[in-house]
């Protein structure tokens, strides 16, 4: 089954039956990709910013969202409500009035079109919010792993030579206009670094 939404530009939705479940893919401005069982049990949906668990649930014999079985989707996020869109996406400029330490200039964060995040700044990477390690370019660190603590908070863990060297916490304000980066790191010299940077959305 496939359908197009009425928003402009339209998202494309595909729902494909698989063994004991459904595979759902939405492409466009909003991107979703997950497989869920039809037994009402929660299943993981990694890499989807608005939620991290999915379940299909029977309502009654008259409501048939899939046109095949009386089921609806229920999206839940552990630790927070579902987010209508990615609050991290966009261009961010450092607010020097609120950060007097390291100056990093402009950051750009965007969706990569497959459920991942593309980060461009002093260093760059493309990663999914699934806790797995992804390569980092132009950095003293080798890899980064991302996880979504709640719809407005991302935890990033960096490693060098398979050792954790840096932990970042990205937090976006409720109005989506300010992002705070809290960093704890261990430098090659063994020195420990703690800093907090504030960015505003352009």
Secondary structure, DSSP 4 states (H G I P E B T S, - for coil): -EEE-SSSSPPEEEEEEETTEEEEEEESSS-EEEEEESSS--EE-TT-TT-SEEEEE---SS--TTSSSS-EEEEE-TTSPPPSS-TT-EEEEE-TTT--S----EEEEEE-SSSEEEEESSSEEEEESSS-EEE-BSSSSSEEEEEEEETTEEEEEEEETTEEEEEEEEEE-TTSSEEEEEEEEE-TTS-EEEEEEEEEE-
